[in-house]
Amino acid sequence: PRSFSALSMASRVNPIKSTREAMLNALKDLGLRAQPSAIAPYGIRVHERPSLASLLMLRTGEVEIQDEGSQLVAMLVDARPGERVVDFCAGAGGKTLAVAVQMNNKGHVVACDVLEGRLKRGAERFRQAGLHNIETRLLAGETDRWIKRHKGGFDRVLVDAPCSGTGTWRRNPDARWRAQEERGLDNLVSLQARILASAARLVKPGGRLVYATCSMLSEENEEQVVAFLAAHPGFRVVPLHEAAPQLTNSSHPDYLSLTPARNDTDGFFAAVMQREGALPGGRP
């Protein structure tokens, strides 16, 4: 049988503006068949692909298009109201939105990216969603001076790294050819390592670093984490059962590992790591 997700639209309700029950009823009134996502607490799956222009809730910020796997990655950040959080590779801000909602519009989220256009689109989405605790920050690169100035200043840092995108190929098959043409795997793995090492500087002692990709390749996932931990002994892995005990259907015991076949989501990987010791240089 065809994958349910291949025929459906995955989305996330914005609890700042509405409830999942209200949005399910609104979709039903439009004649659409929808149901709650299996795990993500604000997720909805519509059993067909409606015209997005017909969905008022998208324009009002009550609902965002977001794969359930992406929602679960954002859950792993586990941001609390009043904390300071960085989404280091924010893009247009899908996971940033989910993280800011966890914080109930309190505290401070910094959405970083190297592409100004993406951040501008993200800022519009943040405004539309009614979220006021998000700041956008354009970075010149993974070693931008802003990172050094804010060393050890954040409770949570999410690194949704640029990757091969193999986890999205089932719904975007042309991407496999573009990925091979635009950048080789070796270049991606090297870039991911540099980004992860730089972003880690922002994590305060006791804070957490979440590394994620939409890849299903071990070189970009498990091997990347092993290499990072070997070079940064001040961090340890927080096993999935400790970081998010409600996520029980991962194909890896310690990390979040989602596949289309097993979870009916895009392919995603995420590892949670915690800084145990002092910052390099002796800072407490």
N, C-alpha and C positions, 0 to 999 in steps of 0.2 A: 504493500500500500504506500501511497505518497505520504511524505512527511506532513504532519499537521501544520508545522510552521511554514512550509513552502506555500501553503494556501491561505495563510492568515497574517494578521497584523498584530504585532506585540507592542504594548504601550504601558506607560506608568501614570497612575493618577497622582496629581499634585495635592497632597492633603492640606496644604496651606489654603487651597481654594475650594476643594470639594472632597467627596468620599468615594470609595470604590463602588459602593452600593448605588449612589446617585448616578455615577457615570455608566454603570451597567444598565440601569433603567433608561438612561438617556439614549444609549445605543439601541436598546430594545425598541424604544419609541421610533427610532429611525429605520426599523425593520432589519436590524443587523443582529446576527447571532453572536453573542459574546459570553465569556466566562472568566472567572478569576484565574490568574496564573497559578501554577501548581505550588510554587514556593514563595516567590517575591510578594511581600505583603500588600503592595499597591499595584501589582501587575494585572493587566487585562489582556486577554487574547480574543481578537475578533476572528470569527471563522471564515472570513473572506477578506478581500482587499478592497475596501471601499474607496471612493473618490475622497482624497484628503480635503479637498475644497468644501466638501459637504459636511465636514465635522467641525462645528462651531467650537467645541471644547478644545480643539488644537489652537485656535486663534485666541482664545481667552486665557490660555495657560493652565487650564484645568487638567489637561492630559498632554503628555509628551510621548512621541514615538520612541520606544526603547526596547531592545531585545531583553528577555528575562535574564539571560546570562549577564548582560551588562548591568542590570539592576542588582544582581547578586554580588558582582565585583564591588559596586559602590557600597553595598551592605557591609562588606569586610572592613571598610574604613572605620566603621563604628564610631563616627564622630558624635560628640556630645555637645549640647547647648553650652555656649560660652568658650569652647575651645578654639584654637588657632589651627587651621588646616590649609594645606597646599595641594592643589591638583596640578601637578608639574607639567603634564602634557595635555592640557584641557581641551584642545581643539575647539569645537563649537559648544562645548559645555554640557553635554548630556549627563555625564557622571557628576560634574560639578553641581548641577541642579539637584540630583538625588542626594548628594552629600549635604548640601545646604538645608534640604528639607529635614534630614536626620537631626540637624541642629536647631530645628524649629525657628529658623530665621534669627538665631542668636549666636554670638561669637563672630568669628571672622574667617572667611574662605578667600584664598588667593588663587585665581585661575590663571595659570601661566601658559604661554605658548610662544613659538618663534614666528608665527604667521599672524599678522595684525588683522587680516580679514576674518579669520576664524574667531578671534577674540571679539571683534565687533558684532558678529552674528550671535556669539554667546551672550554678550551684554544685553542685546535686545531680548533674547529668550529669558534671561534672568529678570529683566524688568517686567516682561509679560507674565511671568510666573508669580510675581509679587514677592520676590526674594530681594532683600536689601542688605544682606550680610556678605555679599560677594564683591571682591575687587578684582579687576583684570590687570595683568602685568605682562607686557611684551618683553620677551627675553631676546638678547642678541644671539644666544646659543646656550649650550648646556653648562658653560662656565661663566655665565653672566655675573657681573660684579654684585648684583642684587643678592645672589645666593650667599656669597661670602659675608655680606653685611647682615644677613638674617640667619647666620649659622646657629643651629641649636634653638631656634625660636618657635618651633611648631610641634603640636601634639600629634598630628597625623600628616603624613605625606603620601599621596597617591601618585604612582608613576605608571600611567597607562601608555606603555612605550610604543613607539612606531615599530611595526612588525610586518611580517610577510602577509598577514591577513588570511592565513589558510583556514581559520575558523569560520570565515564568512563566505567561502567559495560556493557553498551549496545554494545561496541566494544571489550570489554575484560571481558567476563562473568566469566571466571575462577578466576578473582581477588576477587570476593566476598567471595570465600572460603579461599583464602590465607589471606585476611584481617582479617577474623575471627580467623584464626589459629595463625597468627603471633603476633597480638596485639589487645587487647580489646578496645572498644570505650572509656571507662573511662580513660585508659592509654593515648590514643591519645588526648583526650580533655585536660587532665592535661599537656601533653607536649606542645600542641598548646598554652595554656595560658602562660606557662613559656617562650616559644620562643617569643611570641608577646610582653610580658612585657620587656624582655631583649632588643629586637630589637628597641623598642620605645625609649630607652635611646639614640639612635644614632640621633634622629630627632631634628633638631634645632628649636627654636621658629619661628613660621610661616611656618615650613616645614610640609610635609605630610607623613603619614604612611598608606600604603595600605595592608590590610589583605585579603588573598585569599585562597580558597581551591577548589579542584575539587570534592567536596562533595555536596550532596543535603540534608544533615541532619542538622536540626536547632541547635543541640547541638554543632556542629563544626562551625556553621556560626553565625546566629543572636544572639544566646545565648552567644557565645564567645565574640562578640563585646560588648554586654550589660555589661557583667562581667568586661571586660577591662575598659570601660568608667567609671564604678562605682569605680574602683580602681585607675583610672588615670584622675582626674577631669581637668587636664590641656589640655586634648584633647576633641575635638568635632567632630561629624560626619559631613562630607561634603556631602550633599545629591547628588544623582546621577545627577539630573537636573542641579546642579551647577558644579559638577566635570567633567561631560561629557554629555552636553545637546544633543549630537547627538545619544546617546544610549537610545532609547525610548521604547524598547520592553522588558524591564526587568519585571519580575513578582513581584518585590518589589519596592515600590516607592522611597526608599532612597539608596538601595544597588543594585549592579549588581547581578542579579539572573537569570541564564540561565539554561534551561532544554532542553533535546533532543526533547521533544514533542512540546514545544513552539518555540524554536529557531533553531532547527536542528543543534545544536552544542553539545559537551560534556556538562555535568552539571557543572557549575562553580558558585562560589559565590565570591564577592569582596566588601569590604567596604573601603571607603576613610575617613581618620581621619586627623585632623590638630592640631598641637600643638599651643595652643593659648597663654599660659603664659610662664613665665620664666622656666628654667630648675630646677628640684629639687635641693635644696641647695642654691638657690638664684642666680645662674648664669644667666645673661640676655640672 
